[in-house]
Amino acid sequence: MRRLLVLLTFYSVLASCGSSKSSFSPYHKYSPQQLQRDYTIYQTILEEHHPGLYWYTNKDSMDHYFNWGREQLKDSMTEPAFKKILNYVTSQINCGHTTVRSSKKYNRFLDTTRLGKMFPVTMKVWDKAMVVTGNLNRRDSILTRGTVITRINGKTKEELVDTLFANISTDGYNRTHKYQTLSNRGFFGSLYTNLFGISDTYTFDYIDDEGQSKVITIPAYKAIRDTSTRPGERVFRPSLPKPSKKERRRQAADRVRLLKMDTASHIAMMDLSSFGKGYGLKRFFRNSFNALQKNNINHLIIDVRSNGGGSVTNSTFISRFLATQKFKVSDSLYAIKKGSQYQRYIQNNFWNKLFITFLTKKKKDGNYHFGFFERHYFKPKKSNHYDGKVYILTGGNSFSATTLFVSSIIKQENITVIGEETGGGAYGNSAWLIPDVRLPETGLGFRLPLFRLVIDKNTPKNGRGVQPEVFTPPTVEDVKKGTDYKLDKALELIKKDKEQN
């Protein structure tokens, strides 16, 4: 009898554990009181700590958006509905480092949920056009790569862009970053679905190969479970040897940084998709510039189009191999506050507060300045310094520390920046220390940059990114053919330079 009671107790515990894990529902609605509490914490923390809250949006306008958000919280709503409100308000700050994140429970739910209906196509969007880059319905022979779309479910490109842009955070008034964000894989469909909901079918107005306007309605994409094998049937899958931990690290690093050299033409290309820590970038830069010198490489292409930033130490380190004169990272770098009544909701608050206390100095303006970077000049490297021609490829995904890298060397005669403006602000940004904040009721989070950085006070504060010297925008034909038009432009300039010399 005792054994039976123990077993029953054991199974009841298992059942309760199982039910607690599955108790989360994305359809759960939070009361107006819960939403108001989270919203108060969200607004107060931003007003107390965000150093660039009124940088590009004045206080009266920002107060209007905060009030608008609060007015929406009169009824119960789900986490996604609340997140939509926070997304809109947050994007009005015009800070690319301040974004809203789903709760951890919601993310775990998404990870364990089988995909259902999905927006059927991926898009490339820019000021001139909205073009299909991929179709999940592979049998669709109409909406193929390169097809120009003019309307989706009756909404024009301009109407869609206005609505989607209002929910994307960016530095200042940078539209290039927003266009590129929409064009990143799957983002257009994801944001469209969040704002307009999922549909069973989608109607697309498009331009056919003869230049005629046409209309087609296609179903949402449905992920189909693989039923090619019978229940219980064993399928032979050869077991492949698992790569070692060292090999996995090397593969991860190669996806982030890679140097390719053509010793015959004396041209090299360096792919840099991050300045983050953990990829051995300092050693990579040392070895790379040593190899460039040994192989007499005269022309170097550096691709930072997908580089969202990372460690300023890494971005500054590569700048020193290219810079011809000393440079600073910033003219000013400061936080506006140390403590907070809601500091328990701010990630790493103890360490961030310690950093501000001991490594900054409060000045007459009332702000806590990180004087080292405001005063320190970085000198060019003497060993393996690169003096050849450099072509830097940039775009809307070039962000944060990548902007610092481009800004530090763009004025040199041997440097040519090709592509589109950087997604990161040319004047500066709010970043450096960026803890997550978790709201107690819904678990929603948002990124909170603590420092405001002005790169060069003499740069116009116009809310734009670093402008390329050779502007190379996409064309419909480029998208259709899948050509790398920015790289092609760099190679064209190298060819011209060789012919002249």
C-alpha positions as CSV (number, residue, x, y, z in Angstrom):
1,M,0.0,0.0,0.0
2,R,2.9,2.3,0.9
3,R,4.5,1.6,-2.5
4,L,1.2,2.4,-4.2
5,L,0.9,5.7,-2.4
6,V,4.5,6.6,-3.3
7,L,3.9,5.7,-7.0
8,L,0.7,7.8,-7.0
9,T,2.5,10.7,-5.4
10,F,5.4,10.4,-7.9
11,Y,3.0,10.3,-10.9
12,S,1.0,13.3,-9.6
13,V,4.2,15.3,-9.2
14,L,5.2,14.4,-12.8
15,A,1.7,15.3,-14.0
16,S,1.8,18.7,-12.2
17,C,5.3,19.4,-13.6
18,G,4.1,18.5,-17.1
19,S,1.0,20.7,-16.7
20,S,3.1,23.6,-15.4
21,K,5.4,23.5,-18.4
22,S,2.5,23.4,-20.8
23,S,0.4,25.9,-18.8
24,F,1.7,28.9,-20.8
25,S,-0.7,30.0,-23.5
26,P,0.0,32.7,-26.1
27,Y,-3.7,33.6,-25.9
28,H,-3.6,34.4,-22.2
29,K,-4.8,38.0,-21.6
30,Y,-3.3,40.3,-19.0
31,S,-5.6,42.6,-17.0
32,P,-5.4,46.4,-17.6
33,Q,-3.9,46.8,-14.2
34,Q,-1.1,44.4,-15.0
35,L,-0.4,46.1,-18.3
36,Q,-0.5,49.5,-16.7
37,R,2.0,48.4,-14.1
38,D,4.4,47.1,-16.8
39,Y,3.9,50.2,-18.9
40,T,4.7,52.5,-16.0
41,I,8.0,50.6,-15.3
42,Y,8.8,50.7,-19.0
43,Q,8.2,54.4,-19.4
44,T,9.9,55.4,-16.1
45,I,13.1,53.4,-16.8
46,L,13.4,55.0,-20.3
47,E,12.8,58.5,-18.9
48,E,15.3,58.0,-16.1
49,H,18.1,56.2,-18.0
50,H,17.9,56.5,-21.7
51,P,20.5,59.1,-22.7
52,G,19.1,59.7,-26.2
53,L,15.4,59.6,-25.4
54,Y,14.9,63.2,-26.7
55,W,17.8,63.2,-29.2
56,Y,15.8,63.0,-32.4
57,T,12.2,63.2,-30.9
58,N,11.6,66.2,-28.7
59,K,10.0,65.7,-25.2
60,D,6.6,67.0,-26.2
61,S,6.4,64.5,-29.0
62,M,7.7,61.6,-26.9
63,D,5.2,62.4,-24.1
64,H,2.5,62.2,-26.8
65,Y,3.6,58.8,-27.9
66,F,3.9,57.6,-24.2
67,N,0.4,58.9,-23.5
68,W,-0.9,57.2,-26.7
69,G,0.5,53.9,-25.6
70,R,-1.1,54.2,-22.2
71,E,-4.5,55.0,-23.7
72,Q,-4.5,51.6,-25.5
73,L,-4.4,49.7,-22.2
74,K,-8.0,50.0,-21.2
75,D,-8.9,46.4,-21.9
76,S,-7.2,43.0,-21.3
77,M,-4.8,41.9,-24.0
78,T,-2.4,39.2,-24.9
79,E,1.4,39.5,-24.8
80,P,1.7,39.9,-28.7
81,A,-0.9,42.7,-28.6
82,F,1.0,44.5,-25.8
83,K,4.3,44.0,-27.5
84,K,2.9,45.6,-30.6
85,I,2.1,48.8,-28.6
86,L,5.5,48.8,-27.0
87,N,7.2,48.3,-30.4
88,Y,5.4,51.3,-31.9
89,V,6.2,53.6,-28.9
90,T,9.8,52.4,-28.7
91,S,10.5,53.0,-32.4
92,Q,9.5,56.7,-32.0
93,I,12.7,57.2,-29.9
94,N,14.7,56.7,-33.1
95,C,17.4,54.7,-31.4
96,G,18.4,51.5,-33.2
97,H,19.8,50.0,-30.0
98,T,16.4,50.2,-28.2
99,T,14.2,47.4,-29.2
100,V,11.4,45.3,-27.6
101,R,11.7,41.5,-27.0
102,S,9.2,38.8,-26.3
103,S,9.1,37.1,-22.9
104,K,11.2,34.0,-22.3
105,K,8.1,31.9,-21.9
106,Y,6.7,33.1,-25.3
107,N,10.0,32.4,-27.0
108,R,10.1,28.9,-25.5
109,F,6.6,28.4,-26.8
110,L,7.6,29.4,-30.3
111,D,10.6,27.1,-30.2
112,T,8.4,24.1,-29.4
113,T,5.5,24.9,-31.7
114,R,5.2,23.4,-35.1
115,L,5.1,26.0,-37.8
116,G,1.6,26.7,-39.2
117,K,0.6,29.1,-41.8
118,M,3.2,31.6,-43.0
119,F,3.5,34.7,-45.2
120,P,4.4,33.0,-48.5
121,V,7.2,35.2,-50.0
122,T,10.4,37.0,-48.9
123,M,11.0,40.5,-50.2
124,K,13.7,43.1,-51.1
125,V,12.4,46.6,-50.4
126,W,14.0,49.9,-51.2
127,D,12.8,53.4,-52.1
128,K,12.3,52.5,-55.8
129,A,10.7,49.0,-55.6
130,M,9.4,46.0,-53.7
131,V,10.6,42.8,-55.3
132,V,10.2,39.1,-54.6
133,T,13.4,37.3,-53.5
134,G,12.0,34.0,-52.6
135,N,8.7,32.0,-52.6
136,L,8.0,29.3,-50.1
137,N,5.5,27.8,-52.5
138,R,8.2,26.4,-54.8
139,R,5.7,25.3,-57.5
140,D,4.5,28.9,-58.0
141,S,5.8,30.0,-61.4
142,I,4.4,33.5,-61.2
143,L,5.9,35.2,-58.1
144,T,9.4,34.2,-58.8
145,R,12.6,36.0,-57.9
146,G,12.7,39.5,-59.4
147,T,8.9,40.0,-59.7
148,V,8.0,43.6,-58.8
149,I,5.1,43.8,-56.3
150,T,2.9,46.9,-56.2
151,R,0.2,45.9,-53.8
152,I,-0.4,43.3,-51.1
153,N,-4.0,42.7,-50.1
154,G,-5.0,46.0,-51.6
155,K,-2.3,48.0,-49.8
156,T,0.3,49.9,-51.9
157,K,4.0,49.7,-51.4
158,E,4.0,53.2,-49.9
159,E,1.1,52.3,-47.5
160,L,2.9,49.2,-46.4
161,V,6.3,50.9,-45.9
162,D,4.7,53.7,-43.8
163,T,3.0,51.2,-41.5
164,L,6.0,48.8,-41.2
165,F,8.5,51.6,-40.8
166,A,6.6,53.0,-37.8
167,N,7.4,49.7,-35.9
168,I,11.2,49.5,-36.7
169,S,13.8,51.1,-34.5
170,T,16.6,52.9,-36.2
171,D,19.3,55.6,-35.5
172,G,17.8,59.0,-36.2
173,Y,15.9,59.2,-39.4
174,N,17.8,56.5,-41.3
175,R,15.4,54.9,-43.8
176,T,18.2,52.8,-45.4
177,H,18.4,50.7,-42.2
178,K,14.6,50.2,-42.1
179,Y,14.5,49.2,-45.8
180,Q,17.3,46.7,-45.2
181,T,15.6,45.3,-42.0
182,L,12.5,44.6,-44.1
183,S,14.7,42.9,-46.7
184,N,16.5,40.7,-44.2
185,R,15.4,37.1,-44.5
186,G,11.8,36.5,-43.3
187,F,11.5,39.9,-41.5
188,F,9.0,41.4,-43.9
189,G,6.6,38.5,-43.6
190,S,7.0,38.3,-39.8
191,L,6.3,42.0,-39.2
192,Y,3.5,42.0,-41.7
193,T,1.9,39.1,-39.9
194,N,2.4,40.8,-36.5
195,L,0.6,44.0,-37.6
196,F,-2.0,42.7,-40.0
197,G,-2.5,39.1,-38.8
198,I,-2.2,35.8,-40.7
199,S,-4.4,35.3,-43.8
200,D,-5.5,32.1,-45.5
201,T,-4.7,33.8,-48.9
202,Y,-2.8,36.8,-50.1
203,T,-3.6,38.9,-53.1
204,F,-0.5,40.4,-54.9
205,D,-0.6,43.0,-57.6
206,Y,2.6,42.6,-59.7
207,I,4.3,43.5,-62.9
208,D,4.8,40.7,-65.4
209,D,7.7,40.2,-67.8
210,E,5.9,42.3,-70.4
211,G,5.5,45.2,-68.0
212,Q,1.8,44.6,-67.6
213,S,0.0,44.9,-64.3
214,K,-1.5,41.6,-63.1
215,V,-3.2,40.3,-60.0
216,I,-2.8,36.8,-58.4
217,T,-4.1,35.3,-55.2
218,I,-2.0,32.6,-53.5
219,P,-2.5,30.6,-50.3
220,A,-0.5,31.1,-47.2
221,Y,2.4,28.7,-46.9
222,K,1.8,25.7,-44.7
223,A,4.7,23.7,-43.4
224,I,3.9,20.1,-44.1
225,R,5.1,17.3,-41.9
226,D,7.2,14.7,-43.6
227,T,5.0,11.6,-44.0
228,S,7.3,9.7,-46.5
229,T,7.9,6.9,-44.0
230,R,5.4,4.7,-42.3
231,P,4.8,4.7,-38.6
232,G,7.4,2.5,-36.9
233,E,9.5,2.2,-40.0
234,R,13.2,2.5,-39.5
235,V,15.1,4.8,-41.8
236,F,18.8,4.3,-42.2
237,R,20.8,7.5,-41.7
238,P,24.5,7.1,-41.7
239,S,26.0,8.5,-38.5
240,L,28.5,11.3,-39.3
241,P,31.3,12.0,-36.9
242,K,30.5,15.0,-34.7
243,P,33.0,17.9,-35.1
244,S,35.1,18.6,-32.0
245,K,34.5,21.6,-29.8
246,K,37.6,23.2,-31.4
247,E,36.4,22.5,-34.9
248,R,32.9,23.9,-34.1
249,R,34.5,27.1,-32.8
250,R,36.6,27.4,-35.9
251,Q,33.6,26.9,-38.2
252,A,31.7,29.6,-36.2
253,A,34.6,31.9,-36.5
254,D,34.9,31.4,-40.2
255,R,31.3,32.4,-40.7
256,V,32.1,35.7,-39.0
257,R,35.5,36.5,-40.5
258,L,37.3,35.2,-43.5
259,L,40.2,36.4,-45.7
260,K,40.4,35.4,-49.4
261,M,43.4,36.3,-51.4
262,D,44.2,36.1,-55.2
263,T,47.9,36.3,-55.3
264,A,47.9,36.4,-59.1
265,S,45.8,39.6,-59.3
266,H,47.1,40.9,-55.9
267,I,43.5,41.4,-54.7
268,A,42.1,40.2,-51.4
269,M,38.6,40.3,-49.8
270,M,37.9,40.3,-46.1
271,D,34.4,39.3,-44.9
272,L,33.5,40.7,-41.5
273,S,30.0,40.0,-40.3
274,S,30.6,41.0,-36.7
275,F,33.0,42.8,-34.4
276,G,31.7,40.6,-31.5
277,K,33.9,39.0,-28.9
278,G,34.7,35.3,-28.9
279,Y,35.8,35.0,-32.6
280,G,39.5,35.6,-32.2
281,L,39.3,38.8,-34.2
282,K,42.5,40.4,-32.9
283,R,44.6,37.3,-33.9
284,F,42.7,37.2,-37.2
285,F,43.5,40.8,-38.0
286,R,47.2,40.4,-37.1
287,N,47.5,37.2,-39.3
288,S,45.5,38.8,-42.1
289,F,47.5,42.0,-42.4
290,N,50.8,40.0,-42.1
291,A,49.6,37.8,-45.0
292,L,48.6,40.8,-47.1
293,Q,52.0,42.3,-46.8
294,K,53.8,39.0,-47.5
295,N,51.8,38.4,-50.6
296,N,52.1,42.0,-51.9
297,I,48.3,42.5,-52.0
298,N,47.7,46.0,-53.4
299,H,43.9,46.1,-53.3
300,L,41.8,45.0,-50.4
301,I,38.0,44.8,-50.2
302,I,36.4,44.8,-46.8
303,D,32.8,43.7,-46.7
304,V,30.9,45.0,-43.6
305,R,27.4,45.0,-45.1
306,S,26.1,42.4,-42.7
307,N,28.2,43.6,-39.7
308,G,25.8,44.7,-36.9
309,G,28.7,45.8,-34.7
310,G,30.0,44.4,-31.4
311,S,33.2,45.2,-29.5
312,V,34.6,48.7,-30.0
313,T,38.0,47.2,-29.0
314,N,37.8,45.0,-32.1
315,S,36.6,47.7,-34.5
316,T,39.3,50.1,-33.3
317,F,41.9,47.4,-33.6
318,I,41.4,46.9,-37.4
319,S,41.2,50.7,-37.9
320,R,44.7,50.9,-36.5
321,F,46.0,48.7,-39.4
322,L,44.5,51.1,-41.9
323,A,44.6,54.5,-40.4
324,T,47.3,56.9,-41.5
325,Q,46.9,59.3,-38.6
326,K,45.8,59.1,-34.9
327,F,42.0,59.1,-34.3
328,K,39.5,59.2,-31.5
329,V,36.5,56.9,-31.0
330,S,34.3,59.7,-29.7
331,D,34.1,63.3,-28.8
332,S,31.7,62.6,-25.9
333,L,30.5,59.5,-24.1
334,Y,28.3,59.7,-21.1
335,A,25.5,58.2,-19.0
336,I,22.8,60.3,-17.4
337,K,22.0,58.3,-14.2
338,K,23.3,55.5,-12.0
339,G,20.5,54.2,-9.8
340,S,16.8,53.6,-10.4
341,Q,13.7,52.8,-8.3
342,Y,13.1,49.9,-10.7
343,Q,16.7,48.8,-10.9
344,R,15.8,45.2,-9.9
345,Y,14.3,44.7,-13.4
346,I,17.5,45.9,-15.1
347,Q,19.9,43.1,-16.1
348,N,23.4,43.4,-14.6
349,N,22.4,46.5,-12.8
350,F,25.0,46.0,-10.0
351,W,27.9,45.8,-12.4
352,N,26.7,48.6,-14.7
353,K,26.3,50.8,-11.7
354,L,29.8,49.8,-10.5
355,F,31.2,50.7,-13.9
356,I,29.5,54.1,-13.9
357,T,30.7,54.8,-10.3
358,F,34.4,54.0,-10.8
359,L,35.1,54.5,-14.5
360,T,33.1,57.7,-15.2
361,K,33.2,61.2,-13.7
362,K,30.2,63.4,-13.1
363,K,30.7,66.8,-14.8
364,K,29.0,70.2,-14.7
365,D,26.4,69.1,-17.2
366,G,25.2,66.5,-14.6
367,N,26.2,63.6,-16.8
368,Y,28.6,60.7,-16.0
369,H,31.4,61.0,-18.7
370,F,33.7,58.1,-19.7
371,G,36.7,60.4,-20.1
372,F,39.1,57.8,-21.5
373,F,37.4,57.5,-24.9
374,E,36.7,61.3,-24.9
375,R,40.4,62.1,-24.6
376,H,42.3,59.1,-26.0
377,Y,43.8,59.0,-29.5
378,F,44.5,55.7,-31.1
379,K,47.7,55.5,-33.1
380,P,48.2,53.6,-36.4
381,K,49.9,50.2,-36.2
382,K,53.6,50.2,-37.3
383,S,53.9,46.5,-37.8
384,N,52.0,45.1,-40.9
385,H,50.3,48.5,-41.5
386,Y,48.3,48.3,-44.8
387,D,49.0,51.1,-47.2
388,G,47.3,49.8,-50.4
389,K,43.9,50.7,-51.8
390,V,40.9,49.7,-49.6
391,Y,37.3,49.4,-50.7
392,I,34.8,49.1,-47.9
393,L,31.3,47.7,-48.8
394,T,28.5,49.1,-46.6
395,G,24.7,49.0,-46.3
396,G,21.8,49.3,-44.0
397,N,22.9,46.4,-41.8
398,S,26.3,48.1,-41.1
399,F,25.6,49.2,-37.6
400,S,27.0,50.4,-34.2
401,A,30.7,49.6,-33.9
402,T,30.9,49.2,-37.7
403,T,29.9,52.8,-38.1
404,L,32.8,53.8,-35.8
405,F,35.1,51.7,-38.0
406,V,34.0,53.3,-41.2
407,S,34.0,56.8,-39.7
408,S,37.6,56.5,-38.4
409,I,39.1,56.0,-41.9
410,I,36.6,57.3,-44.5
411,K,38.5,60.6,-45.1
412,Q,41.7,58.9,-46.2
413,E,42.7,59.1,-49.9
414,N,43.4,55.3,-50.2
415,I,39.9,54.4,-48.7
416,T,36.8,54.2,-50.9
417,V,33.4,53.4,-49.3
418,I,31.0,51.7,-51.7
419,G,27.3,50.8,-51.4
420,E,24.6,52.5,-49.3
421,E,24.7,54.5,-46.1
422,T,25.4,52.7,-42.9
423,G,22.5,51.8,-40.7
424,G,24.3,53.3,-37.7
425,G,24.2,57.0,-37.2
426,A,27.1,59.1,-38.5
427,Y,26.8,61.6,-35.7
428,G,26.6,59.0,-32.9
429,N,24.3,56.6,-31.1
430,S,23.0,55.5,-27.7
431,A,24.8,52.2,-26.8
432,W,27.9,51.0,-25.1
433,L,26.4,49.2,-22.1
434,I,23.0,47.8,-23.2
435,P,21.3,45.7,-20.5
436,D,18.0,44.0,-21.0
437,V,15.0,45.1,-18.9
438,R,12.3,42.5,-18.0
439,L,8.8,43.7,-17.1
440,P,7.4,41.8,-14.1
441,E,3.9,41.1,-15.2
442,T,4.2,40.1,-18.8
443,G,7.9,39.2,-18.9
444,L,8.3,41.3,-22.0
445,G,11.8,42.9,-22.3
446,F,13.5,45.8,-24.0
447,R,17.1,46.8,-24.6
448,L,18.3,49.8,-22.6
449,P,21.4,51.6,-23.8
450,L,23.0,53.5,-21.0
451,F,25.6,55.7,-22.8
452,R,25.3,58.4,-25.4
453,L,28.1,58.5,-27.9
454,V,28.9,61.4,-30.2
455,I,31.5,60.2,-32.7
456,D,32.4,63.6,-34.2
457,K,30.7,66.8,-33.0
458,N,31.5,68.4,-36.3
459,T,29.4,65.9,-38.2
460,P,25.9,67.2,-39.1
461,K,23.3,65.9,-36.6
462,N,20.8,65.1,-39.4
463,G,19.8,61.6,-38.3
464,R,21.6,59.9,-41.3
465,G,24.2,57.2,-41.5
466,V,27.8,57.4,-42.9
467,Q,27.3,58.2,-46.6
468,P,29.2,56.1,-49.2
469,E,31.6,57.8,-51.6
470,V,30.3,55.6,-54.4
471,F,26.6,55.2,-54.0
472,T,25.5,51.8,-55.4
473,P,21.8,51.1,-54.9
474,P,20.0,47.9,-56.0
475,T,18.1,47.6,-59.2
476,V,15.2,45.2,-60.1
477,E,17.5,43.5,-62.6
478,D,20.2,43.0,-59.9
479,V,17.7,41.3,-57.6
480,K,16.4,39.2,-60.4
481,K,19.8,37.9,-61.4
482,G,21.1,37.7,-57.8
483,T,24.2,39.7,-58.7
484,D,26.4,41.2,-56.0
485,Y,26.3,44.7,-57.5
486,K,28.3,46.3,-54.7
487,L,31.2,43.8,-55.0
488,D,31.0,44.2,-58.8
489,K,31.4,48.0,-58.4
490,A,34.5,47.5,-56.2
491,L,36.1,45.1,-58.8
492,E,35.3,47.6,-61.5
493,L,37.1,50.4,-59.6
494,I,40.1,48.1,-59.0
495,K,40.3,47.3,-62.7
496,K,40.2,51.0,-63.5
497,D,42.9,51.8,-61.0
498,K,45.2,49.1,-62.4
499,E,44.7,50.4,-65.9
500,Q,45.6,53.9,-64.8
501,N,48.7,52.7,-63.0
